[in-house]
Amino acid sequence: MNNLSLIFVLLIFMAIAYQFGMTRSRRMAGGQNSASMHSRPHHYGMMVGLWAVLPPFLLLLLWNWLAPGVLQTLTLATVPAELLTDSEQAAVLMRRISNLASNFGVVAEAADWEVAAASYLSALQQKSALMLTALMFILASLGLLLSFKKIQPSLRARHQVEKALMAVLLLCSTVAILTTVGIVLSMVGETLKFFSFISPADFFFGTTWNPRFSTVGLAEGSLTGSQGSFGLLPLLSGTLLVALIAMLVAIPLGLMVAIYLAEYAPQRVRNTVKPIIEVLAGIPTIVYGFFALVTVGPFFAEFGQSIGMTIRATSALTAGVVMGIMIIPFISSLSDDILTQVPKSLRDGSLGLGATKSETIRQVVLPAALPGIVGAVLLAVSRAIGETMIVVLAAGNSPSLTANPFEAVSTVTVTIVNQLTGDNDFASPQSLVAFALGLTLFAITLLLNIVALVIVRKYREQYE
């Protein structure tokens, strides 16, 4: 059985064990009356289910971690020793043998020793799967039996379940934190390699983006070919220009929509309009990009000609306007939820002092909801900075240092995609620069979070 099938069987076994535990606890308590038991029946059922599933699941994880190395060692022991010159050669041979064992195609005709090794590996894999299934069944049965017999009126089943759930929550939190740390460390490591080729000053303060082909030679750190120019400022200016245009479109429209839905719209209109607006958030970004390319861009170009201005169909203006339309739901929906959470007593107090409805909204409701609105705007800004497909199709992909919204630009995210596709050497600065750009985006997002947190803390104290 494969891992997915084993996990599915474990879930079924857990449901059965849960029912056994509940039935025994109710029978011991005397029918449906559980007053004599320390915990509720479902606590006993969950306890039995956890003891029946957790040990075999941990065995499954440990087995999948250790078994591949053991199988590889046993398989390579059947390979002629003269072929195992180094670890890289052993890895190549093992991949070829694994493909043969899995009935995948391989390049060139397989030798007799390869066929024999593949057959041996296939037999080992079958035996490993059978042993794993048997051991998991034994552990699950023992866990079910022992926990089933432990059920007594004085057994603190609820405490055991809560401790197990607390451990699961702690594990999930740790995985999330370690994943973030791992992503950052991987970007930092590759960025340092990039800075061994390109000076950080040339990267952060360079005004020209023109990477040319180069590859890493045999000598460590040596380059063959011209490495080009890797100035960040043209990409950063294009990113900020497109994001600024998007915010100029999304923030006023989003806030006005939120204010209307929260303060003025009848309930029937609100229940109809809000889901329609939120549909915009579910449209794929490639659709927005295509819409910008074939509709919005030509419209702006024709409009520019009619008033005597030169507006390119693929420009920062086109990408920013369409991106602003896309992120309107992020601001309107979240701001609407925040506005509706403002206490009614604040509105009543303002109206009681003689303020009009509009004055109440501007001077009482909006300041009270400002922390939440700042969070909504921050989410929209992060979405705009990290957007790729709209900019790929609508911005023109021209890395030039310009503040003219009618010209073609390129952004950091588009450049990351461009540098990691194609036939570039992965150890060359042309590819490593993608990690430096990603780390720069991470720093910008972190700075936005810090600024928003400061604003939220400053204004929240006035209304708590």
TAZIVEN-V378730 format. One record per pair of residues at least 12 apart in sequence whose C-alpha atoms are under 7 Angstrom apart, sorted by sequence separation. I is the first residue (numbers start at 1). GAP is how many residues later the second one is. D is the distance in Angstrom with one decimal. If there is no record, write none. Layout:
i/gap/d
I/GAP/D
I/GAP/D
//
This chain:
i/gap/d
213/12/6.3
214/12/5.6
301/12/5.2
396/12/4.7
397/12/5.5
398/12/5.1
419/12/5.3
213/13/6.3
214/13/5.5
300/13/6.5
347/13/6.5
395/13/5.5
396/13/5.9
397/13/4.4
212/14/6.0
213/14/6.3
395/14/5.6
396/14/6.8
420/14/6.9
26/15/6.4
212/15/5.4
298/15/5.2
395/15/6.5
419/15/6.2
25/16/5.7
211/16/6.2
212/16/4.7
297/16/4.0
97/17/6.2
101/17/4.6
211/17/4.3
297/17/5.9
100/18/5.7
101/18/6.3
210/18/5.6
211/18/5.3
416/18/4.8
22/19/5.0
25/19/6.6
210/19/4.9
211/19/6.1
22/20/5.8
97/20/6.7
98/20/6.6
101/20/6.6
209/20/5.4
210/20/6.3
97/21/5.1
101/21/5.5
208/21/6.1
209/21/5.0
297/21/5.5
416/21/6.9
22/22/6.0
208/22/6.6
209/22/5.0
296/22/6.4
392/22/6.2
21/23/5.4
22/23/4.6
208/23/4.9
342/23/6.7
21/24/3.9
206/24/6.8
207/24/5.0
20/25/6.7
206/25/3.6
207/25/6.9
209/25/6.8
388/25/5.7
412/25/6.4
19/26/6.1
205/26/6.3
206/26/6.0
207/26/5.5
208/26/6.7
292/26/6.4
339/26/7.0
342/26/6.8
388/26/5.6
18/27/4.1
21/27/5.7
203/27/5.5
204/27/6.4
205/27/6.6
206/27/6.2
207/27/6.0
292/27/6.9
342/27/6.6
386/27/6.3
17/28/6.9
18/28/5.5
203/28/4.7
204/28/5.3
205/28/6.3
202/29/6.2
203/29/5.5
204/29/6.8
18/30/6.0
292/30/6.2
339/30/5.9
17/31/5.8
18/31/4.9
338/31/6.0
17/32/4.9
15/34/6.8
79/34/6.9
288/34/6.7
338/34/5.9
14/35/4.6
17/35/6.9
335/37/6.7
14/38/6.5
79/38/7.0
335/38/5.3
14/39/6.1
78/39/6.3
335/41/6.5
75/42/6.2
334/42/5.9
10/43/6.2
75/45/6.9
281/45/6.4
331/45/5.2
75/46/6.0
280/46/6.2
281/46/6.9
330/46/6.5
331/46/6.0
281/48/6.0
280/49/6.6
331/49/6.6
330/50/6.0
278/51/5.3
277/52/6.1
71/53/6.9
327/53/6.0
323/61/6.8
382/63/6.6
319/71/6.1
245/72/6.8
249/72/6.4
319/72/5.7
242/74/5.4
246/74/4.4
250/74/4.7
254/74/5.1
258/74/4.8
262/74/5.7
241/75/6.9
245/75/4.9
246/75/5.5
249/75/5.1
250/75/6.2
253/75/6.9
254/75/6.8
257/75/6.0
258/75/6.7
261/75/6.9
319/75/5.1
245/76/6.4
255/76/6.8
318/76/6.1
319/76/5.4
242/77/6.5
243/77/6.4
246/77/5.5
247/77/6.1
250/77/6.3
254/77/5.2
255/77/5.7
258/77/5.9
259/77/6.7
262/77/6.4
318/77/6.8
375/77/6.8
242/78/4.7
246/78/3.9
250/78/4.9
254/78/4.3
258/78/4.5
262/78/5.9
374/78/6.4
315/79/6.3
316/79/5.2
56/80/4.7
251/80/6.8
255/80/6.9
314/80/4.7
315/80/4.4
314/81/4.9
315/81/5.8
314/82/4.8
56/83/5.7
55/84/6.4
56/84/6.0
371/84/7.0
371/85/4.5
53/87/5.9
52/88/4.5
317/88/5.1
371/88/6.7
52/89/6.7
316/89/5.0
317/89/5.9
371/89/6.6
315/90/6.6
316/90/6.3
52/91/4.4
315/91/5.5
316/91/6.4
51/92/5.0
52/92/4.7
315/92/5.0
316/92/5.9
51/93/6.4
315/93/4.1
316/93/6.0
312/94/5.9
314/94/6.0
315/94/6.4
311/95/4.9
312/95/6.1
368/95/6.3
48/96/6.0
51/96/6.5
48/99/5.4
48/100/6.2
289/100/6.1
293/100/6.2
289/101/4.1
293/101/5.4
288/102/6.3
292/102/5.9
286/103/5.6
290/103/6.9
285/104/6.1
286/104/6.5
289/104/5.5
285/105/6.4
289/105/6.2
47/110/6.2
44/113/5.5
47/113/6.9
43/114/5.7
47/114/5.8
38/115/5.8
43/115/5.3
46/115/6.8
37/116/4.3
38/116/5.6
36/117/6.4
37/117/6.6
38/117/6.5
39/117/6.5
38/118/6.1
39/118/6.0
43/118/6.7
39/119/5.6
25/126/6.8
17/127/6.4
21/127/6.2
1/128/6.4
243/138/6.8
243/141/5.4
243/142/5.9
239/146/6.3
235/164/5.9
237/164/6.5
234/165/5.5
234/166/5.1
234/167/4.2
233/168/6.8
238/171/5.3
238/172/5.4
239/172/4.5
238/173/5.2
239/173/6.3
235/175/5.8
236/175/6.6
235/176/4.8
236/176/6.5
235/177/5.4
209/190/6.3
207/194/6.7
215/210/5.8
216/211/6.5
216/212/5.8
215/213/5.3
214/214/6.6
211/219/6.3
197/232/6.6
194/235/5.6
194/238/5.3
194/239/6.1
191/241/6.6
190/242/6.2
191/244/5.6
190/245/6.1
191/245/4.8
187/248/5.3
187/252/6.1
//
